[in-house]
Amino acid sequence: MSSIPACPKCASEYAYADGEMYICPECAHEWAKDGSQANTDEQRVVRDAYGNTLVDGDAITVIKDLKVKGSSLVVKVGTKVKNIRIIEGDHDIDCKIDGIGAMQLKSEFVKKA
């Protein structure tokens, strides 16, 4: 039997230890081994161009033509993207766009669908 606790977010039994943290591979939740929840209580609020709050799993629509860096492809206005993920950084949306592939987008160029 493993001494690693189940994930507190999704109850997965496949969590593993990484340094001073436990990580759940199913929902990507991380928590401290000592049980403190100091940094996980604060969640970043990501808003679209119109001020709507975006969360993981939302569907969005692109409101501006976006050039794909290093390619001649363009993400056209009105392109609908399903099942987004909110991430840290300048480009705060991680998604897959049909015909283009995995991309990161800035929330200022999208609206909630």
C-alpha positions in Angstrom: 0.0 0.0 0.0 1.2 3.5 -0.8 1.5 6.1 1.9 0.6 8.9 -0.6 -2.8 10.3 0.0 -5.6 10.5 -2.6 -6.0 13.7 -4.5 -8.2 16.1 -2.4 -9.7 17.7 -5.6 -10.7 14.6 -7.6 -10.0 11.7 -5.2 -7.7 10.0 -7.6 -5.5 7.3 -6.2 -2.7 7.9 -8.7 -1.1 10.9 -7.0 2.7 10.9 -6.7 5.3 12.8 -4.8 7.6 15.4 -6.4 10.0 17.1 -4.1 7.9 18.8 -1.3 4.6 18.5 -3.3 2.1 15.8 -4.2 0.8 15.9 -7.8 -2.3 14.4 -9.3 -1.8 13.3 -12.9 -5.5 13.2 -13.6 -6.6 16.8 -12.7 -3.1 18.4 -12.4 -3.8 19.5 -8.8 -0.8 20.1 -6.6 -0.6 20.2 -2.8 2.1 20.4 -0.2 3.2 17.3 1.7 2.8 19.1 5.0 -0.9 19.7 4.3 -0.7 23.4 4.1 -3.0 25.0 1.6 -1.5 28.5 1.7 -0.9 29.1 -2.0 -3.7 26.9 -3.4 -6.5 29.0 -1.9 -5.7 31.9 -4.1 -6.8 31.3 -7.7 -6.1 33.7 -10.5 -9.1 35.2 -12.1 -8.9 35.3 -15.9 -11.3 37.5 -17.8 -12.1 37.7 -21.5 -12.2 40.9 -23.5 -15.7 41.7 -22.2 -15.0 41.0 -18.5 -16.6 37.6 -18.3 -14.7 35.2 -16.0 -13.1 32.2 -17.8 -12.6 28.8 -16.1 -11.3 25.4 -17.2 -13.6 23.7 -19.7 -15.2 26.8 -21.1 -15.8 27.4 -24.8 -14.5 30.6 -26.3 -14.7 32.5 -29.6 -11.7 34.4 -31.1 -12.6 38.2 -31.6 -9.5 39.1 -33.7 -7.5 37.5 -36.5 -4.4 36.1 -34.8 -1.2 35.2 -36.7 0.4 32.0 -35.6 4.0 32.7 -34.8 6.5 30.8 -37.0 3.8 29.8 -39.5 1.7 31.3 -42.3 -1.5 30.1 -40.5 -4.0 32.5 -39.1 -6.7 31.9 -36.5 -9.7 33.7 -38.0 -12.3 35.9 -36.2 -15.2 33.8 -35.0 -13.2 30.6 -34.5 -14.8 28.6 -31.7 -12.6 26.8 -29.3 -13.9 24.2 -26.8 -12.6 22.9 -23.5 -9.9 25.5 -22.7 -7.4 25.3 -19.8 -6.4 28.3 -17.7 -2.6 28.5 -17.2 -0.1 30.9 -15.7 1.8 33.3 -17.8 1.3 36.0 -20.5 -0.7 33.7 -22.7 -3.2 32.4 -20.1 -5.3 30.1 -22.2 -4.2 26.6 -23.4 -6.3 25.0 -26.0 -6.5 22.9 -29.2 -7.8 24.6 -32.4 -9.1 22.4 -35.2 -6.9 22.6 -38.2 -4.0 24.2 -36.3 -3.3 22.2 -33.2 -2.3 23.0 -29.6 -2.0 26.7 -28.9 -1.8 29.3 -26.2 -3.9 32.4 -26.4 -4.2 35.7 -24.5 -7.6 36.2 -22.8 -7.8 39.7 -24.2 -8.5 38.3 -27.7 -11.3 36.0 -26.9 -14.9 36.1 -25.6 -16.8 33.5 -23.7 -19.2 31.5 -26.0 
